[in-house]
């Protein structure tokens, strides 16, 4: 993946009702929120009637014509059953994401299927960027309604559908890669207002990204209104509030802004406050319809590694688990060339990139009392994905992941028992393969390492002390002809200080595949059997 892709990933996984996470407190990322009135004057943050003042510029967007009649969603439901599909992934990343195309239908590569699952999981926190982008494109005729809407009519007249779910998910995903990610700009209030006015005059539209103590959100700016006293109202379509206009109140001279839907300023549930250290972001929509750079496809760019760590735990009160994560060089110290990239999610998340050939360690802990985290760790590289999913962290637990200099080997350890799902995937020019390991319970005192070695083996090793572990392994190979799927069927026993290896990356799909466990006092072969 290109570094251009990485450097513009900053704060753009925008999900509704979300909160950014990181080793630094949110206030350090956003800076002092400030106030449009006197310091601490909460009366400044009262919601303003979006018809106030005098109209000075408009995109022509009408919320009950160009906005959606249904609100932003997160998890799939009876109403919203689909997200990214193979066809949608192909429209986003092109034919290279397909292992083969049969009767016009895309069958994803193993790495493409893993990426699809990861993105769908990410957007389970909300699709606000997709709503904002898609509605803006339709309103300025940059996207043909007849060809893309089920009925071909006004956006507001469209009920939820599988097709719309897929479209919204596609445009939510454009934010993470080029060319869309290259159009992002962070600027002062004055420049933001000027960009909107000039863009609308050309027939362009934008996604407006805003940040506050409750996280980040993507909305569609649709008009500017002069409110007097140096204030300008940015009228917006907020996909959490279909059918009504809302307003961001901005002060160009002070370079400050706020956005709230609350009439009571004491209600902090939906408040965003801006300052010179917390500026609005605009994303141009002109490039979002293009084929985008695939973050996991082979030969997609340089060999730097992108790491996404997210917490899928859901809390009844909707709060964010405030766990901490440290990223260091082996044994401590700074990681050479690391780029921390703030990520917005409805669970706590971390995103960063590390250059090729650099070893690093991640340590996650400090889960608050009474809560539990559910951590997924994904590493995206040039033609591969490595994942540890479902790491349950209780208060007092600390989990560590070590990545070696080759970045082909990862180690996992914890001071509390964990039972991760382990997924590895890689691809070559005309085939791809993935493995999924489940059922292994890792105990304190032992560590699990997974490696894609240079001989084509995927190796799973236990070291330390403790009782043997066991893991069920499934392997899937995809090429231009078909899929070949095999499984151990039952768990493979892996004693401590031994390893299980399967020649997954070197497998041609036709010859028998086995798992070999070797170590002190053990040398055993487990045959893998075909599955449907």
C-alpha positions as CSV (number, residue, x, y, z in Angstrom):
1,X,0.0,0.0,0.0
2,X,1.3,3.4,-0.8
3,X,2.3,5.8,1.9
4,X,0.1,8.4,0.3
5,X,-2.8,6.1,1.2
6,X,-1.6,5.8,4.7
7,X,-0.9,9.5,5.4
8,X,-4.4,10.6,4.5
9,X,-6.1,7.9,6.5
10,X,-6.1,10.4,9.5
11,X,-9.3,10.5,11.4
12,X,-11.4,9.3,8.5
13,X,-13.0,6.0,9.5
14,X,-16.0,8.2,10.4
15,X,-18.9,6.4,12.1
16,X,-21.9,7.9,13.8
17,X,-21.9,8.4,17.5
18,X,-18.3,7.5,17.6
19,X,-15.2,8.2,19.7
20,X,-11.6,8.3,18.7
21,X,-9.2,6.3,20.8
22,X,-5.5,6.3,21.3
23,X,-2.7,6.3,23.9
24,X,-3.2,10.0,24.2
25,X,-6.4,11.4,25.7
26,X,-9.0,12.7,23.2
27,X,-8.3,16.3,24.3
28,X,-4.7,16.0,23.2
29,X,-5.8,15.0,19.7
30,X,-8.6,17.6,19.4
31,X,-6.9,20.3,21.4
32,X,-8.8,22.8,23.5
33,X,-12.3,23.0,22.2
34,X,-12.8,26.7,23.0
35,X,-16.0,28.5,22.7
36,X,-17.7,30.8,20.2
37,X,-18.7,33.0,23.2
38,X,-16.9,33.6,26.4
39,X,-14.8,30.8,27.8
40,X,-17.0,28.1,29.4
41,X,-20.2,29.9,28.1
42,X,-22.4,26.9,27.5
43,X,-25.2,29.1,26.1
44,X,-23.1,29.4,23.0
45,X,-23.8,25.8,22.1
46,X,-27.6,26.0,21.7
47,X,-28.9,24.5,18.5
48,X,-29.7,27.2,15.9
49,X,-32.7,27.2,13.6
50,X,-31.2,26.3,10.2
51,X,-33.5,28.8,8.4
52,X,-32.0,31.7,10.5
53,X,-30.1,34.5,8.8
54,X,-29.7,35.3,5.2
55,X,-28.9,32.7,2.5
56,X,-25.5,33.4,0.9
57,X,-24.7,30.2,-0.9
58,X,-26.3,26.8,-1.6
59,X,-25.5,23.5,-3.3
60,X,-29.2,23.1,-4.3
61,X,-29.5,20.0,-2.0
62,X,-33.0,19.4,-0.5
63,X,-33.2,17.1,2.5
64,X,-36.6,15.7,1.5
65,X,-35.5,15.0,-2.1
66,X,-31.7,14.3,-2.0
67,X,-31.3,13.0,1.5
68,X,-32.3,9.5,2.6
69,X,-35.6,9.0,4.4
70,X,-34.1,6.4,6.8
71,X,-31.3,7.0,9.3
72,X,-27.8,5.8,9.5
73,X,-27.4,2.2,10.7
74,X,-24.6,0.1,12.2
75,X,-25.1,-3.6,12.8
76,X,-27.1,-5.5,10.2
77,X,-30.8,-5.9,10.9
78,X,-34.0,-7.1,9.3
79,X,-34.2,-3.7,7.6
80,X,-30.5,-3.5,6.7
81,X,-29.4,-7.0,5.8
82,X,-26.5,-6.4,3.5
83,X,-23.3,-4.4,3.4
84,X,-20.3,-5.0,1.2
85,X,-20.8,-7.9,-1.3
86,X,-18.4,-9.3,-3.8
87,X,-20.1,-7.2,-6.6
88,X,-19.7,-4.1,-4.5
89,X,-16.1,-4.9,-3.6
90,X,-15.4,-5.3,-7.4
91,X,-17.0,-1.9,-8.1
92,X,-14.7,-0.3,-5.5
93,X,-11.4,-2.1,-6.1
94,X,-11.8,-3.4,-9.7
95,X,-11.2,-6.9,-11.1
96,X,-8.0,-7.5,-9.1
97,X,-10.1,-8.2,-6.0
98,X,-11.7,-11.2,-7.8
99,X,-10.1,-14.6,-7.9
100,X,-12.4,-15.3,-10.9
101,X,-15.4,-13.9,-12.6
102,X,-18.2,-16.4,-13.4
103,X,-21.2,-15.3,-15.5
104,X,-20.4,-11.7,-14.6
105,X,-20.2,-12.4,-10.9
106,X,-17.0,-11.8,-8.8
107,X,-15.7,-14.5,-6.5
108,X,-13.3,-12.7,-4.2
109,X,-9.8,-13.7,-3.6
110,X,-9.0,-15.1,-0.1
111,X,-7.5,-11.8,0.9
112,X,-10.4,-9.9,-0.7
113,X,-12.9,-11.9,1.3
114,X,-11.0,-11.2,4.5
115,X,-10.9,-7.5,3.7
116,X,-14.6,-7.5,2.9
117,X,-15.4,-9.1,6.3
118,X,-13.1,-6.6,8.1
119,X,-14.7,-3.6,6.4
120,X,-18.2,-4.8,7.1
121,X,-17.2,-5.3,10.7
122,X,-15.8,-1.8,10.8
123,X,-18.9,-0.2,9.4
124,X,-21.0,-2.0,12.0
125,X,-20.3,1.2,13.9
126,X,-22.2,3.3,11.4
127,X,-22.2,4.2,7.7
128,X,-22.3,8.0,8.1
129,X,-19.6,8.7,5.5
130,X,-21.4,6.6,3.0
131,X,-24.7,8.4,3.5
132,X,-23.0,11.8,3.2
133,X,-21.0,10.9,0.1
134,X,-23.8,9.1,-1.8
135,X,-26.4,11.7,-1.2
136,X,-24.0,14.5,-2.2
137,X,-23.2,12.7,-5.4
138,X,-26.8,12.2,-6.3
139,X,-27.7,15.8,-5.5
140,X,-25.1,17.2,-7.9
141,X,-25.7,14.6,-10.7
142,X,-22.2,13.2,-10.3
143,X,-23.9,9.8,-10.0
144,X,-26.8,8.7,-12.2
145,X,-30.0,8.1,-10.1
146,X,-31.6,6.1,-12.8
147,X,-28.7,3.6,-13.0
148,X,-28.1,3.5,-9.2
149,X,-31.4,3.8,-7.4
150,X,-33.8,0.9,-7.4
151,X,-36.7,3.1,-8.6
152,X,-34.6,5.7,-10.3
153,X,-36.5,8.5,-8.5
154,X,-35.7,10.9,-5.7
155,X,-33.4,9.6,-3.0
156,X,-35.9,10.5,-0.3
157,X,-38.5,8.3,-1.9
158,X,-36.3,5.2,-1.7
159,X,-36.9,2.8,1.2
160,X,-34.0,0.7,2.5
161,X,-32.9,-2.1,0.2
162,X,-30.1,-4.5,-0.3
163,X,-28.9,-2.5,-3.3
164,X,-28.9,0.8,-1.3
165,X,-27.1,-0.9,1.7
166,X,-24.4,-2.0,-0.7
167,X,-24.0,1.4,-2.3
168,X,-23.8,3.2,1.0
169,X,-21.3,0.7,2.3
170,X,-19.2,1.1,-0.9
171,X,-19.0,4.9,-0.4
172,X,-18.3,4.5,3.3
173,X,-15.3,2.5,2.3
174,X,-13.9,5.0,-0.2
175,X,-12.5,7.1,2.7
176,X,-9.8,4.6,3.4
177,X,-7.9,4.6,0.1
178,X,-6.8,6.6,-2.9
179,X,-8.1,8.5,-4.8
180,X,-10.8,9.6,-2.3
181,X,-8.4,9.8,0.6
182,X,-6.2,12.2,-1.4
183,X,-8.9,14.8,-1.6
184,X,-9.2,15.3,2.1
185,X,-8.5,18.8,3.4
186,X,-8.2,20.3,6.9
187,X,-8.5,24.1,6.9
188,X,-9.6,27.1,8.8
189,X,-13.2,28.1,9.1
190,X,-12.7,30.9,6.5
191,X,-11.1,28.5,4.0
192,X,-13.8,25.9,4.6
193,X,-16.5,28.4,3.9
194,X,-14.7,29.6,0.7
195,X,-14.2,26.1,-0.5
196,X,-17.8,25.2,-0.1
197,X,-19.1,28.3,-1.9
198,X,-16.7,27.9,-4.8
199,X,-17.3,24.2,-5.1
200,X,-21.0,24.5,-5.2
201,X,-20.7,27.1,-7.9
202,X,-18.9,24.5,-10.0
203,X,-21.5,21.8,-9.2
204,X,-19.3,19.9,-6.7
205,X,-20.3,18.6,-3.3
206,X,-18.4,17.5,-0.2
207,X,-18.5,15.4,2.9
208,X,-18.0,17.5,6.0
209,X,-16.2,15.7,8.9
210,X,-16.5,17.1,12.4
211,X,-15.0,16.0,15.7
212,X,-15.9,16.5,19.4
213,X,-15.7,14.9,22.8
214,X,-18.3,12.3,21.6
215,X,-16.2,11.4,18.6
216,X,-16.5,12.1,14.9
217,X,-19.3,12.3,12.4
218,X,-19.7,12.8,8.6
219,X,-22.5,15.0,7.3
220,X,-23.4,16.7,4.0
221,X,-23.1,20.5,3.8
222,X,-25.8,22.0,1.7
223,X,-26.0,25.8,2.3
224,X,-24.4,28.8,3.9
225,X,-26.3,31.5,5.9
226,X,-25.2,34.8,7.3
227,X,-26.2,34.9,10.9
228,X,-24.8,38.3,11.7
229,X,-22.1,39.3,14.3
230,X,-19.5,37.6,12.1
231,X,-21.2,34.2,12.4
232,X,-22.0,31.9,9.4
233,X,-24.3,29.0,9.5
234,X,-23.4,25.8,7.6
235,X,-26.7,24.1,6.9
236,X,-26.3,20.4,6.7
237,X,-28.1,17.1,6.0
238,X,-27.3,14.9,9.0
239,X,-27.9,11.2,8.2
240,X,-28.8,10.6,11.8
241,X,-31.8,13.0,11.4
242,X,-33.5,12.3,8.1
243,X,-35.8,14.8,6.5
244,X,-34.7,17.8,8.6
245,X,-32.0,20.4,8.2
246,X,-29.4,21.1,10.9
247,X,-26.8,23.9,11.3
248,X,-23.1,24.1,12.1
249,X,-22.4,27.6,13.6
250,X,-19.0,29.0,12.5
251,X,-17.0,32.1,13.3
252,X,-14.4,32.8,10.6
253,X,-12.6,35.5,12.5
254,X,-12.1,33.4,15.6
255,X,-11.6,30.2,13.6
256,X,-14.1,28.4,15.8
257,X,-17.3,26.5,15.3
258,X,-19.8,24.3,17.0
259,X,-22.5,21.8,16.1
260,X,-25.3,20.5,18.3
261,X,-28.8,19.2,17.9
262,X,-29.6,19.9,21.5
263,X,-31.8,22.9,22.6
264,X,-30.5,22.4,26.1
265,X,-26.8,23.3,26.3
266,X,-26.3,21.1,29.3
267,X,-27.1,18.1,27.0
268,X,-23.6,16.9,25.9
269,X,-24.9,13.8,24.0
270,X,-24.5,15.5,20.6
271,X,-22.0,18.3,20.8
272,X,-19.1,19.1,18.6
273,X,-16.9,22.1,19.3
274,X,-14.1,23.3,17.0
275,X,-11.0,25.5,17.3
276,X,-7.8,26.0,15.4
277,X,-6.6,22.7,16.9
278,X,-9.8,20.9,15.9
279,X,-10.7,21.9,12.5
280,X,-13.4,20.7,10.1
281,X,-12.4,18.3,7.3
282,X,-13.7,18.4,3.8
283,X,-13.6,15.5,1.4
284,X,-14.2,16.1,-2.3
285,X,-16.7,13.7,-3.9
286,X,-15.5,13.9,-7.5
287,X,-13.1,10.9,-7.1
288,X,-15.4,8.6,-5.0
289,X,-17.0,7.0,-8.0
290,X,-13.6,5.8,-9.3
291,X,-11.9,2.4,-8.8
292,X,-9.8,2.7,-5.6
293,X,-6.5,1.4,-4.5
294,X,-6.8,-2.0,-2.8
295,X,-5.1,-2.0,0.6
296,X,-4.4,-5.7,0.6
297,X,-3.8,-6.6,-3.0
298,X,-0.5,-7.9,-4.1
299,X,1.9,-5.3,-5.6
300,X,-0.4,-2.5,-4.5
301,X,2.5,-0.2,-3.5
302,X,5.3,-0.2,-0.9
303,X,5.7,-2.8,1.8
304,X,4.7,-0.8,4.8
305,X,2.2,-2.4,7.2
306,X,-1.1,-0.9,8.3
307,X,-2.3,-2.0,11.7
308,X,-5.9,-1.7,12.8
309,X,-6.8,-2.5,16.4
310,X,-10.5,-2.3,17.3
311,X,-12.7,-3.1,20.3
312,X,-16.0,-4.8,19.3
313,X,-17.4,-4.8,22.9
314,X,-20.8,-3.3,23.3
315,X,-21.8,-1.5,26.5
316,X,-25.4,-1.1,27.5
317,X,-24.8,2.6,28.3
318,X,-23.1,3.3,25.0
319,X,-19.9,4.4,26.6
320,X,-16.4,3.7,25.2
321,X,-14.0,1.3,27.0
322,X,-11.0,3.4,28.0
323,X,-8.3,0.8,27.6
324,X,-4.8,1.8,26.8
325,X,-2.4,0.7,24.1
326,X,1.3,1.2,23.8
327,X,3.3,0.6,20.6
328,X,7.1,0.3,21.1
329,X,10.2,-1.1,19.6
330,X,11.2,-4.5,21.0
331,X,12.2,-4.1,24.6
332,X,10.9,-0.5,24.7
333,X,11.6,2.8,23.0
334,X,10.3,4.5,19.9
335,X,9.4,2.6,16.7
336,X,11.4,3.9,13.7
337,X,9.1,5.5,11.1
338,X,5.8,4.7,12.9
339,X,2.9,6.9,11.9
340,X,0.0,7.1,14.3
341,X,-3.2,7.6,12.5
342,X,-6.3,8.7,14.6
343,X,-9.3,6.5,13.7
344,X,-12.9,7.2,14.4
345,X,-15.1,4.3,15.6
346,X,-17.9,3.6,17.9
347,X,-15.6,1.3,19.8
348,X,-12.1,2.3,20.9
349,X,-9.7,1.8,18.0
350,X,-6.0,2.4,17.1
351,X,-4.6,2.8,13.6
352,X,-1.0,3.2,12.6
353,X,1.5,2.3,9.9
354,X,5.0,0.9,10.3
355,X,7.6,0.8,7.5
356,X,8.8,-2.5,6.0
357,X,11.6,-4.2,7.9
358,X,10.8,-2.7,11.3
359,X,9.9,-4.8,14.4
360,X,7.5,-3.6,16.9
361,X,5.3,-4.6,19.9
362,X,1.7,-3.7,20.9
363,X,0.6,-3.9,24.6
364,X,-3.1,-3.5,25.4
365,X,-4.5,-3.3,29.0
366,X,-6.0,-1.1,31.7
367,X,-9.6,-2.2,31.0
368,X,-11.9,-0.5,33.5
369,X,-13.4,-2.4,36.4
370,X,-16.8,-4.0,35.5
371,X,-16.2,-4.0,31.8
372,X,-14.6,-6.4,29.2
373,X,-13.0,-5.6,25.9
374,X,-13.2,-7.7,22.7
375,X,-10.1,-6.9,20.7
376,X,-9.5,-7.6,17.0
377,X,-6.0,-6.9,15.6
378,X,-5.5,-6.8,11.8
379,X,-2.3,-6.3,9.9
380,X,-2.6,-5.3,6.2
381,X,0.4,-5.8,4.0
382,X,1.2,-6.0,0.3
383,X,-0.8,-9.0,-0.7
384,X,-1.5,-10.4,2.8
385,X,-3.6,-10.1,6.0
386,X,-2.8,-11.4,9.5
387,X,-5.4,-11.2,12.2
388,X,-5.9,-12.1,15.9
389,X,-9.7,-11.7,16.5
390,X,-11.8,-12.1,19.6
391,X,-9.2,-11.4,22.3
392,X,-11.4,-10.9,25.4
393,X,-9.7,-8.6,27.9
394,X,-11.0,-8.3,31.5
395,X,-9.9,-5.8,34.1
396,X,-6.3,-6.5,35.1
397,X,-5.6,-8.3,31.9
398,X,-2.7,-7.3,29.6
399,X,-2.1,-8.7,26.2
400,X,1.0,-8.3,24.0
401,X,1.5,-8.8,20.3
402,X,5.1,-8.8,18.9
403,X,5.9,-8.4,15.2
404,X,9.3,-9.5,14.1
405,X,11.6,-7.5,11.7
406,X,10.5,-9.6,8.7
407,X,6.9,-8.8,9.7
408,X,6.0,-12.3,8.7
409,X,5.8,-13.6,12.3
410,X,3.6,-12.4,15.2
411,X,3.6,-13.5,18.8
412,X,0.7,-13.3,21.2
413,X,0.8,-13.6,25.0
414,X,-1.5,-12.5,27.9
415,X,-1.5,-12.6,31.7
416,X,-5.1,-13.9,31.5
417,X,-6.4,-16.8,29.4
418,X,-7.5,-15.7,25.9
419,X,-9.0,-17.7,23.0
420,X,-8.3,-15.8,19.8
421,X,-9.4,-16.7,16.3
422,X,-6.3,-16.7,14.1
423,X,-6.6,-15.8,10.4
424,X,-3.8,-15.6,7.8
425,X,-4.3,-14.8,4.1
426,X,-2.0,-14.2,1.2
427,X,-2.1,-14.1,-2.5
428,X,0.0,-14.4,-5.7
429,X,-0.8,-13.3,-9.2
430,X,-3.3,-16.0,-10.0
431,X,-4.3,-17.6,-6.7
432,X,-4.8,-16.9,-3.0
433,X,-5.1,-18.8,0.2
434,X,-6.4,-18.2,3.7
435,X,-6.3,-20.2,7.0
436,X,-8.5,-19.9,10.0
437,X,-7.6,-21.4,13.3
438,X,-10.1,-21.7,16.1
439,X,-10.5,-23.2,19.6
440,X,-7.0,-22.5,20.9
441,X,-7.0,-21.4,24.6
442,X,-3.8,-19.5,25.4
443,X,-2.9,-19.6,29.0
444,X,-0.7,-17.3,31.1
445,X,2.9,-18.4,30.9
446,X,2.7,-19.5,27.3
447,X,2.8,-17.6,24.0
448,X,1.4,-18.3,20.6
449,X,3.4,-17.4,17.4
450,X,2.0,-17.5,13.9
451,X,4.3,-17.2,10.9
452,X,4.0,-17.1,7.1
453,X,7.5,-18.6,6.5
454,X,9.4,-18.2,3.2
455,X,8.9,-21.9,2.3
456,X,5.2,-21.3,2.0
457,X,4.3,-22.9,5.4
458,X,1.9,-21.3,7.9
459,X,3.3,-22.2,11.3
460,X,1.6,-22.0,14.7
461,X,3.8,-22.5,17.7
462,X,3.3,-22.6,21.4
463,X,6.2,-21.8,23.8
464,X,6.6,-21.4,27.6
465,X,4.9,-23.6,30.2
466,X,1.5,-25.0,30.6
467,X,-0.8,-27.7,29.3
468,X,-1.1,-28.5,25.5
469,X,-3.3,-26.3,23.3
470,X,-5.5,-27.5,20.5
471,X,-6.7,-25.8,17.4
472,X,-9.0,-26.6,14.5
473,X,-7.5,-25.5,11.2
474,X,-9.4,-24.7,8.0
475,X,-7.7,-23.8,4.7
476,X,-9.2,-22.2,1.6
477,X,-7.5,-21.8,-1.7
478,X,-9.0,-19.8,-4.6
479,X,-7.9,-19.5,-8.2
480,X,-9.3,-18.9,-11.6
481,X,-10.9,-22.3,-11.7
482,X,-12.5,-22.9,-8.4
483,X,-12.2,-23.1,-4.6
484,X,-10.5,-25.9,-2.7
485,X,-11.4,-26.1,1.0
486,X,-10.0,-28.5,3.6
487,X,-10.2,-28.8,7.3
488,X,-8.7,-30.8,10.1
489,X,-12.3,-31.5,11.2
490,X,-11.3,-31.9,14.8
491,X,-8.7,-30.0,16.9
492,X,-5.0,-30.5,16.4
493,X,-3.1,-31.0,19.6
494,X,-0.2,-28.6,20.0
495,X,1.9,-29.2,23.1
496,X,3.8,-26.3,24.6
497,X,7.2,-25.9,22.9
498,X,6.0,-27.5,19.7
499,X,4.7,-26.1,16.4
500,X,2.0,-27.1,13.9
501,X,2.7,-26.3,10.3
502,X,0.6,-26.5,7.1
503,X,2.0,-25.8,3.6
504,X,-0.9,-23.5,2.8
505,X,0.8,-20.9,0.7
506,X,2.6,-23.6,-1.4
507,X,-0.5,-25.8,-1.8
508,X,-1.7,-26.3,-5.3
509,X,-5.2,-27.3,-4.3
510,X,-5.0,-30.8,-5.8
511,X,-2.4,-32.6,-3.6
512,X,-3.3,-33.8,-0.1
513,X,-2.7,-31.3,2.6
514,X,-1.6,-32.2,6.2
515,X,-0.8,-30.4,9.4
516,X,2.5,-31.6,11.0
517,X,3.1,-31.1,14.7
518,X,6.7,-31.3,15.8
519,X,8.5,-30.6,19.1
520,X,10.1,-32.2,22.1
521,X,8.8,-35.8,22.1
522,X,6.2,-35.2,19.4
523,X,6.1,-35.7,15.6
524,X,2.6,-36.3,14.3
525,X,0.8,-35.7,11.1
526,X,-2.9,-34.7,10.9
527,X,-4.6,-35.2,7.5
528,X,-6.9,-32.4,6.3
529,X,-10.1,-33.5,4.6
530,X,-12.1,-31.7,1.9
531,X,-15.2,-29.7,2.8
532,X,-18.0,-28.5,0.6
